[in-house]
């Protein structure tokens, strides 16, 4: 694939799950991949497997070191690291703050560091792993839902602001994906996400296809488009339907 072969790619949160699948797929397509994860051992394991470079640490501070590892140029940046913070409006403010920092502000900081060089040369690709929760919502997870809406909004803003200057932006919005994050949701995930869950490799495949077709919105679960349309055209009905899911969850032992 021309857009990927030989490109310098950074994937955050790539020690497992969707991030590892993205790193493996980019490497298979001939990209030079930097694998970032808070867990240094996991980052190294994936990097060693694909012939990439491990740059462990906070996703908010990876750009400079990753750029050096790639010989000075980042072509594709995958803002994939995220936290699946559950809870309601009563969740501790530290939970809210972490969700904002990882799910939104890490993207903002990366873009702030990457855009000057990208806009100067007229090319660059920013990939945001959002979640269908950023288009719709997720019951039982206010911090996650709200911040994923923020991540989607930021990706959308980047695209409409800079696309005429060569910036390509892709927002990946899967529903359930068979990862540790899904497992951690417990019975909520079993009720809402598990029945249609896909593998991380399916998400990577959807992204590569979206890059090839130059699409902003990447929907590994095509049915999410119908839900998104229903939410926009008849919000009262959509909210009533989601509330029924909420009540079913509350009634689940």
N, C-alpha and C positions, 0 to 999 in steps of 0.2 A: 504494500500500500504506500503510494508516494508521499502521503502526508505524514507518515510515521517512520518509514524506513530511514535509518541514519539519524533520526531526530534525538535530541537530548530531552529525556522525559523524567519528571519527578512525580512520584506517587507518595502521598503522605498516608499514614495509617496503613502501611502495606505489609505489616508483619503477619497478616492473616486476612481471612474473609474477602470482601470485595477488593480491597487494596492489593492483596497478594495476587488475586486473579487478574487485575488490571496490569500489574507489573509483569506477570508471566506472559500475558497476551502481547503487550507492547514489545517485550524482548523477542518473542516469537516472530513478530513482524519486522524485526531488524532494528529496533530502537536501542539507544544507549540509556539504560534505566538507573536512576537513583532511587533506592528503596529507603523510605523514612518510616520510623516507628518509635514510639516511646520506649519500647522493649528492644534494647540493643541486640540481644541474642536472636530474637525473631527477625529483625531487620537483616542481620547478617546471614541467617539461614536462607531467607528468600533471595537475597542478593547473590549468595554463593551458588544457589540453584540455577539462577538465570544468567549468570555472568555479569551481574550489575554491580553497583557500588552502594554499600550501606552508609547512610548518614542518619544515625539515630538521634533522637531528641525531640523537643517540642516542635510541632508542625509550624508554629508561628515564627520560628527562627531558623528555618532550614534553607531559605533561598540562597543566601550568600555562599554557604558551604557546598550546596548542591551545584551552584553555578561553577564554582571552582572545580568540582569533581567532573563536570562535563566539559571542561576546557574553556569555560567563560560564557557559555550560552545555554540557556534553557529555552527549548522550543515549545514544550507541552508541560503544563503544570496541572496535576490532578489533586485538587483539594478534597481529599477523600476522608481524612481523619474526622471522626465524629464521636459524640457521646449520646447514648440513648436514654437520656434522663427522664424518668417517669415522675408521676406525682401530679398534684392539683395546684391551684393557686396558693395552697398552704405549704408547698414545698419550700425547704429552707432557701434563703437567699443565696447561700453558697452554691446550691444546686443550680439555681437560675444563672448565677454568674459564670459557672463553669460551662454550662450549655451555650451561653452567649459567646464566651471566649473561644471555645473550640469549634462550634458549629457555624459561627458567623464571623467573628473578628479575626480568626486565623486566615479566613479567605480574604478579608479586607487587607490585612497586613501583607499577605503574599502579593496581592494585586498591586499594592502601593510600591512594592520593591521591584516587581516585574515590568510594570507598564512603561516606565520611561524608556527602557531599551527596546521593548516591543513596538512602541509607537514610533520611535525613531527609525527603526528598520522597516516598519510597515507590516509586521507579521508576528504572530504569537497565538497560542491556543490555551485557554483556561477551561479546565473541566471541573465542575462542581458536583460532587456526589450529594444530592439533596435528599431524596426519599419522596415517595408519594405523599407523605405527611406534609410536605411543603406545598403541595397542590391542594390537598384535601385537609385532613387532620388525623390525629390518632387518639382514640379514646384512652383515658388513663395516663396520658403523658403530655401535660401542658407545657413543661419546659422544652421538651423535644419538638412538639408540634409548632410552637411559636417560633423557636429559633430556626427550624427548617423552613418555615415560611420566610424568615429573614434571609436565609441562604439563597433561596430561590429568587427573592426580590433583588438581591445583590447581583446574582448572575444575570438576571434579566436586565438590570440597569447597566451592567458592563457591556452587554451585547448591544443594546440600543444606543449607547453613548459612543462606542468606539468601533463598531463594525465597519464603518466607512474608512477607518484608518488601519484596517488589516487584522483587527483582533477577532478571533473565532472563539466563541463561548458555547459550551455544552452543559446542560443541566440534566443529570441522570436522576430519574425519579422512580425507582422500583418500589414495589410493595414488599411483601415478605421475601427475604433472602436467607437461605440456610447458613447462618453464621452464628458465632457465639452471642452476638447482640440479640438475635431472635430468640435463642435459647434462654437468655437472661430475662426476657419479658414474661416467662412463665405461662400461666393459664390465659392471660390476655393475648399473648402471641399465638397460643394454640387455637384460640377462638377466632381471632380476626385475621392473622397473617399466615399461619401454617398451612391451611387448606390449599392455598395457591402459591406457596413458596417455591422459588426457583433457586438454582445453584449460582454461586458467585461468578462462575464461568459464563453463565447466560448473560449476566450484566455486562461483563467485558465484551462479549460478542455484540451486544446491542450498542455499546459505545463505539466500537470500531465500525460498525455499520453506519451509525449516525455521523461519525467523522467523515466516512466516505461520501455520504449524502449531504454533508454540510448542514446538518439539522441542529438547531438549538436544543429543543426538548427531546430527550431520550427516554422512551417509555418501555422498559423491558417487559412490563405487564401491559399489553395493548389496551386492556379493558379500563385502565386508569384514565384514558382519554374520555371514555363515556361518563365516568364518575365526575371528572373535571367539568365536562360540559353540563351535566345535570346540576352540579353545584352552582354554576354560573347562571343557568337559565331559570332554575326554580329552586332558589335557596331555601325556601320554607319547607318544601317537600324533602329536600336533601337533608336538612337539619332534623326533621322528624324521623327520617329513616335512620340516621346516625344515632339519634336518641334511643331508638328501639334497640340498636346494637349495644348501646351503653347499658340499658336496662337488662338486657340478656346477660351481659357480663356481670352486672351486680347480683344477678340471681344465680350465677354459676357457683357451685360450692368449691 
